């Protein structure tokens, strides 16, 4: 048996969508991207959505936008709280924009913020908090809002691994002033490559539109919060007002996204059914900590942290590999252990024992929009023999 990390979520509908773009002979960002953005914002209950080339670039323009509002929300040197475990491009835009990162430990079960540590870490110097919903699991947003209540702190979300997750009936990615999403191949939906930022803030929306495409005014509405546009289309064609990027998506990705979004409910339901079986199999296996669901997880994958120190992760990974079961580290592990940290201005709030344990003793296997009952039974059999 082969237990893959991820499987394709495309069918005939996505192929037809790509063919429609070929027939239109319009490949760069256009009406199909705009249509998908409207559908995406409606689905998740946000006022605005801006598609870009990846979840990583979604984090980039989300960070940048906070510097370019008329009254900047952040400035170089400001402190932002981040969890010690996440993907690299959660952190890189923050470093690139000159923010000082303060790393806070995670909870060993939810894999999101250790809330007592988060509360202790926030000081008068804290200007922002990045909430990362890890492996499909929501943060405790009630607790986070209570912690930052009446403080001038910006909350943003990296929701790239948690599309479709909910907390108190509300979709993750919509709790902060902005939230980022990813539609890479192994994620909940796939648009080849692709990302999205959602926000209810109109000024941030306009800044995101400008930053996504060269920092020019062309894609801004006539009345906007960035620049007083003229009615002369020729002058506005190449007028640059912000130091932007070209992180525009392809029209084909937008067309595929519309089809994938129609299937998302079904995809999430199947992932949750797979998770129910996973929990049944491993909830009483005292050798491992498995992820504890908060709210309604969209179950990106299934994580294990080794508790029984007689077990050796290297040996487990060797056994899984020989059994044709794909596995990976849990995201980047404790990110502060990466060599790239020499380029960062950062602090750690106390020690990071849970992130440390995850770093050396954690691994995860995949989940899918397809039924995985047989694969999970096989995984249980293989791990039982370790």
C-alpha positions as CSV (number, residue, x, y, z in Angstrom):
1,X,0.0,0.0,0.0
2,X,1.1,3.6,-0.7
3,X,0.0,6.3,1.8
4,X,0.8,9.6,0.1
5,X,1.2,13.0,1.7
6,X,-1.3,14.6,-0.6
7,X,-3.4,13.6,-3.7
8,X,-4.8,15.6,-6.6
9,X,-8.2,17.3,-6.0
10,X,-8.8,18.0,-9.7
11,X,-11.5,16.5,-11.9
12,X,-12.9,17.2,-15.4
13,X,-14.2,20.6,-14.1
14,X,-10.8,22.0,-13.6
15,X,-9.5,20.7,-16.9
16,X,-12.5,22.4,-18.6
17,X,-11.8,25.6,-16.7
18,X,-8.2,25.6,-17.9
19,X,-9.4,25.0,-21.5
20,X,-11.7,28.0,-21.2
21,X,-8.7,30.2,-20.4
22,X,-6.8,28.8,-23.4
23,X,-9.8,29.5,-25.6
24,X,-10.0,33.1,-24.3
25,X,-6.3,33.6,-25.0
26,X,-6.1,35.7,-21.8
27,X,-3.6,34.2,-19.4
28,X,-2.5,37.0,-17.1
29,X,-4.7,38.2,-14.3
30,X,-8.2,39.1,-15.6
31,X,-11.9,38.5,-15.2
32,X,-11.7,34.9,-13.9
33,X,-9.4,36.0,-11.1
34,X,-11.8,38.8,-10.2
35,X,-14.8,36.3,-10.3
36,X,-12.9,33.9,-8.0
37,X,-12.0,36.7,-5.6
38,X,-15.7,37.7,-5.2
39,X,-16.7,34.0,-4.7
40,X,-13.9,33.6,-2.1
41,X,-14.8,36.6,-0.1
42,X,-18.5,35.6,-0.1
43,X,-17.7,32.0,0.9
44,X,-15.6,33.1,3.9
45,X,-17.8,36.0,4.9
46,X,-15.2,38.7,4.3
47,X,-15.8,42.0,2.5
48,X,-12.7,41.8,0.3
49,X,-10.3,39.2,-1.2
50,X,-7.1,39.8,-3.1
51,X,-5.7,36.8,-5.0
52,X,-1.9,36.6,-5.5
53,X,0.7,34.1,-6.7
54,X,1.1,32.0,-3.5
55,X,0.3,31.8,0.2
56,X,3.9,33.1,0.8
57,X,3.3,36.2,-1.3
58,X,-0.1,36.6,0.5
59,X,1.9,37.0,3.7
60,X,4.2,39.4,2.0
61,X,1.6,41.9,0.8
62,X,-0.4,41.4,4.1
63,X,2.7,42.5,6.0
64,X,3.6,45.3,3.6
65,X,0.1,46.7,3.7
66,X,0.4,47.5,7.4
67,X,3.2,49.9,6.5
68,X,1.5,51.8,3.7
69,X,-1.9,52.9,5.0
70,X,-2.2,56.7,5.4
71,X,-1.6,56.3,9.1
72,X,0.8,53.3,9.1
73,X,-0.3,50.5,11.4
74,X,3.4,49.4,11.8
75,X,6.9,50.8,11.4
76,X,10.4,49.5,11.3
77,X,11.5,48.2,14.7
78,X,8.1,47.5,16.0
79,X,7.7,44.2,18.0
80,X,5.4,41.5,16.7
81,X,4.6,38.3,18.6
82,X,4.9,35.1,16.6
83,X,4.5,31.4,17.5
84,X,7.7,29.3,17.5
85,X,6.3,26.8,15.0
86,X,5.2,27.8,11.6
87,X,6.2,27.9,8.0
88,X,9.2,30.0,7.0
89,X,7.3,32.5,5.0
90,X,5.2,33.3,8.0
91,X,8.3,35.0,9.4
92,X,10.3,36.2,6.4
93,X,8.1,39.1,5.4
94,X,8.2,40.3,9.0
95,X,12.0,40.2,9.0
96,X,12.2,41.9,5.6
97,X,10.1,44.8,6.8
98,X,12.3,45.4,9.8
99,X,10.1,44.1,12.5
100,X,11.4,42.7,15.7
101,X,10.0,39.2,16.3
102,X,9.3,37.8,19.7
103,X,8.9,34.0,19.6
104,X,6.4,32.4,22.0
105,X,6.0,28.7,22.7
106,X,3.2,26.5,21.4
107,X,0.8,24.3,23.2
108,X,1.9,20.6,22.8
109,X,-1.6,19.5,22.0
110,X,-3.2,22.2,19.8
111,X,0.2,23.2,18.2
112,X,-1.0,26.8,18.4
113,X,0.0,29.5,21.0
114,X,0.6,28.5,24.6
115,X,-1.9,31.1,25.8
116,X,-0.3,31.7,29.2
117,X,3.0,32.4,27.5
118,X,1.3,34.6,25.0
119,X,-0.2,36.7,27.8
120,X,3.1,37.1,29.6
121,X,5.0,38.0,26.3
122,X,2.9,41.0,25.5
123,X,4.3,44.3,26.7
124,X,3.9,48.0,25.9
125,X,6.4,47.4,23.1
126,X,4.1,44.9,21.4
127,X,2.5,46.3,18.3
128,X,1.2,43.2,16.5
129,X,0.4,39.5,17.0
130,X,0.6,37.0,14.2
131,X,-1.9,34.1,14.8
132,X,-1.0,31.0,12.9
133,X,-3.7,28.3,12.6
134,X,-1.4,25.3,12.3
135,X,-2.3,22.1,10.4
136,X,-5.9,23.0,10.1
137,X,-6.5,23.8,13.7
138,X,-7.9,27.1,14.9
139,X,-6.4,29.3,17.6
140,X,-8.5,30.1,20.7
141,X,-9.6,33.5,19.5
142,X,-11.7,34.3,22.5
143,X,-8.6,34.0,24.6
144,X,-6.5,36.0,22.2
145,X,-8.9,38.9,22.0
146,X,-9.2,38.9,25.8
147,X,-5.4,39.1,26.0
148,X,-5.1,42.0,23.6
149,X,-8.3,43.7,24.6
150,X,-8.0,47.5,24.8
151,X,-4.4,47.4,23.7
152,X,-3.3,49.0,20.5
153,X,-2.3,45.7,18.9
154,X,-2.8,44.6,15.3
155,X,-3.9,41.0,14.9
156,X,-3.2,39.3,11.6
157,X,-3.6,35.6,10.6
158,X,-1.6,33.1,8.6
159,X,-4.3,30.7,7.7
160,X,-2.5,29.0,4.8
161,X,-2.8,25.5,6.4
162,X,-6.3,25.9,7.7
163,X,-8.7,26.8,4.9
164,X,-12.2,25.8,6.0
165,X,-11.5,25.6,9.7
166,X,-13.9,27.3,12.0
167,X,-14.0,28.8,15.6
168,X,-17.4,29.4,17.1
169,X,-18.9,29.0,13.7
170,X,-16.7,31.7,12.1
171,X,-14.0,30.8,9.5
172,X,-10.4,31.1,10.6
173,X,-8.5,33.7,8.5
174,X,-11.3,36.2,9.2
175,X,-10.6,37.1,12.8
176,X,-7.6,39.4,12.2
177,X,-7.6,42.7,10.3
178,X,-6.2,40.5,7.4
179,X,-5.8,36.8,6.9
180,X,-3.8,34.8,4.4
181,X,-4.7,31.6,2.5
182,X,-2.9,29.2,0.3
183,X,-4.0,27.0,-2.6
184,X,-0.8,25.0,-3.2
185,X,-1.1,21.4,-4.4
186,X,-1.1,19.8,-1.0
187,X,-3.5,22.2,0.6
188,X,-7.3,22.1,1.0
189,X,-7.9,23.3,-2.5
190,X,-5.4,23.6,-5.3
191,X,-5.0,26.3,-8.0
192,X,-1.5,25.0,-9.1
193,X,0.1,27.9,-7.1
194,X,-2.0,30.6,-5.5
195,X,-2.8,32.6,-2.4
196,X,-5.4,35.0,-1.1
197,X,-5.6,37.8,1.5
198,X,-9.0,38.7,2.9
199,X,-10.0,41.8,4.9
200,X,-13.0,43.8,5.9
201,X,-10.9,47.0,5.9
202,X,-11.4,49.0,2.7
203,X,-8.2,51.0,3.0
204,X,-6.1,47.8,3.5
205,X,-7.9,46.3,0.5
206,X,-6.9,49.2,-1.7
207,X,-3.3,49.1,-0.5
208,X,-3.2,45.3,-1.2
209,X,-4.5,45.9,-4.8
210,X,-1.7,48.4,-5.4
211,X,1.1,46.4,-3.8
212,X,0.1,43.2,-5.7
213,X,0.7,44.8,-9.1
214,X,3.8,47.0,-9.3
215,X,2.6,49.6,-6.8
216,X,0.8,51.3,-9.7
217,X,-2.7,52.9,-9.7
218,X,-4.1,51.1,-12.6
219,X,-5.9,48.4,-10.7
220,X,-7.3,50.8,-8.1
221,X,-10.9,52.0,-8.2
222,X,-11.4,55.6,-9.2
223,X,-12.2,56.6,-5.6
224,X,-9.7,54.9,-3.3
225,X,-7.7,55.3,-0.1
226,X,-4.3,55.2,-1.7
227,X,-4.1,58.0,-4.4
228,X,-6.3,60.6,-6.0
229,X,-6.6,59.0,-9.5
230,X,-7.4,61.1,-12.5
231,X,-9.8,60.1,-15.2
232,X,-7.0,60.0,-17.8
233,X,-6.4,56.3,-18.4
234,X,-3.2,57.0,-20.2
235,X,-1.6,58.8,-17.3
236,X,-2.8,56.1,-14.9
237,X,-1.4,53.2,-16.9
238,X,2.1,53.6,-15.5
239,X,1.7,55.8,-12.4
240,X,3.6,54.2,-9.4
241,X,2.7,55.3,-5.9
242,X,3.8,52.5,-3.6
243,X,6.9,50.2,-3.6
244,X,5.0,47.2,-4.8
245,X,5.6,43.8,-6.3
246,X,4.4,41.7,-9.2
247,X,2.8,38.8,-7.3
248,X,-0.3,38.6,-9.5
249,X,-1.9,35.2,-10.1
250,X,-2.5,33.6,-13.4
251,X,-5.9,33.7,-15.0
252,X,-5.9,29.9,-15.2
253,X,-5.4,29.8,-11.4
254,X,-8.5,31.9,-10.9
255,X,-10.6,29.7,-13.2
256,X,-9.5,26.6,-11.3
257,X,-10.2,28.3,-8.0
258,X,-13.8,28.9,-8.8
259,X,-14.3,25.1,-9.5
260,X,-12.3,24.1,-6.5
261,X,-14.3,26.4,-4.2
262,X,-17.5,24.6,-5.2
263,X,-16.0,21.4,-3.9
264,X,-14.5,22.7,-0.7
265,X,-17.4,21.7,1.6
266,X,-17.1,18.1,0.4
267,X,-13.3,18.2,0.8
268,X,-13.5,19.4,4.4
269,X,-16.2,16.9,5.3
270,X,-14.1,14.0,4.1
271,X,-11.0,15.3,5.9
272,X,-13.0,15.5,9.1
273,X,-14.3,11.9,8.6
274,X,-10.7,10.8,8.1
275,X,-9.7,12.6,11.2
276,X,-12.4,10.9,13.2
277,X,-11.0,7.5,12.2
278,X,-7.4,8.7,13.0
279,X,-8.4,9.8,16.5
280,X,-10.2,6.5,17.1
281,X,-7.0,4.6,16.2
282,X,-4.5,6.8,18.1
283,X,-6.3,8.5,21.0
284,X,-5.2,5.8,23.5
285,X,-1.7,5.3,22.1
286,X,0.3,6.7,25.0
287,X,3.5,6.7,23.0
288,X,2.4,9.8,21.1
289,X,0.7,13.2,21.5
290,X,-1.7,13.8,18.7
291,X,-3.2,17.1,17.8
292,X,-6.2,18.2,19.9
293,X,-8.9,19.8,17.9
294,X,-10.1,23.3,18.8
295,X,-13.3,24.5,17.2
296,X,-13.8,22.7,13.9
297,X,-10.4,21.8,12.4
298,X,-10.0,21.3,8.6
299,X,-7.3,18.7,9.4
300,X,-4.4,19.6,7.1
301,X,-2.6,16.4,8.3
302,X,-2.1,14.2,11.3
303,X,0.7,15.0,13.7
304,X,2.6,12.9,16.2
305,X,4.9,14.0,19.0
306,X,6.8,11.1,20.5
307,X,6.2,10.9,24.3
308,X,7.9,7.5,24.8
309,X,11.5,8.4,24.7
310,X,12.4,4.7,24.1
311,X,11.2,5.4,20.6
312,X,13.5,7.0,18.1
313,X,12.1,9.4,15.5
314,X,14.8,8.5,13.0
315,X,13.9,4.8,13.3
316,X,10.2,5.6,13.0
317,X,10.7,7.6,9.8
318,X,12.9,4.8,8.4
319,X,10.1,2.3,9.0
320,X,7.4,4.6,7.5
321,X,9.5,5.2,4.4
322,X,10.1,1.5,3.9
323,X,6.3,1.0,4.3
324,X,5.6,3.6,1.5
325,X,4.1,6.0,4.0
326,X,5.0,9.6,3.3
327,X,5.9,11.8,6.3
328,X,7.4,15.2,7.1
329,X,8.6,17.3,10.0
330,X,5.8,19.3,11.7
331,X,6.2,22.4,9.5
332,X,9.6,23.8,10.3
333,X,9.9,22.5,13.9
334,X,11.1,25.2,16.3
335,X,11.9,27.9,13.7
336,X,14.5,29.6,16.0
337,X,16.8,26.6,15.5
338,X,17.2,27.4,11.8
339,X,20.5,29.0,10.6
340,X,18.5,31.8,8.9
341,X,17.9,33.3,12.3
342,X,21.3,35.1,12.1
343,X,19.5,37.6,9.8
344,X,16.7,38.3,12.3
345,X,16.2,40.8,15.0
346,X,14.4,38.7,17.5
347,X,13.8,37.6,21.1
348,X,12.4,34.4,22.6
349,X,9.9,34.7,25.4
350,X,11.5,32.4,28.0
351,X,12.4,28.9,26.8
352,X,10.4,27.0,24.2
353,X,10.1,23.5,25.7
354,X,7.0,22.4,23.7
355,X,8.4,23.7,20.4
356,X,11.7,22.0,21.3
357,X,10.0,18.6,21.9
358,X,8.1,19.0,18.6
359,X,11.3,19.9,16.8
360,X,13.2,16.7,17.8
361,X,10.3,14.3,18.3
362,X,7.6,15.4,15.9
363,X,6.4,14.2,12.5
364,X,3.2,14.2,10.5
365,X,1.4,12.2,7.8
366,X,-1.0,13.5,5.2
367,X,-4.7,13.9,5.1
368,X,-6.8,14.1,1.9
369,X,-10.2,14.9,0.4
370,X,-10.3,11.2,-0.4
371,X,-11.3,8.5,2.1
372,X,-8.2,7.2,4.0
373,X,-9.7,4.4,6.2
374,X,-7.5,1.7,4.7
375,X,-4.4,3.9,4.7
376,X,-4.9,4.9,8.4
377,X,-5.4,1.3,9.4
378,X,-2.2,0.5,7.6
379,X,-0.4,3.3,9.4
380,X,-1.7,2.0,12.8
381,X,-0.4,-1.5,11.9
382,X,3.0,-0.2,10.9
383,X,3.4,2.1,14.0
384,X,2.2,-0.7,16.3
385,X,5.2,-2.8,15.1
386,X,7.8,-0.1,15.8
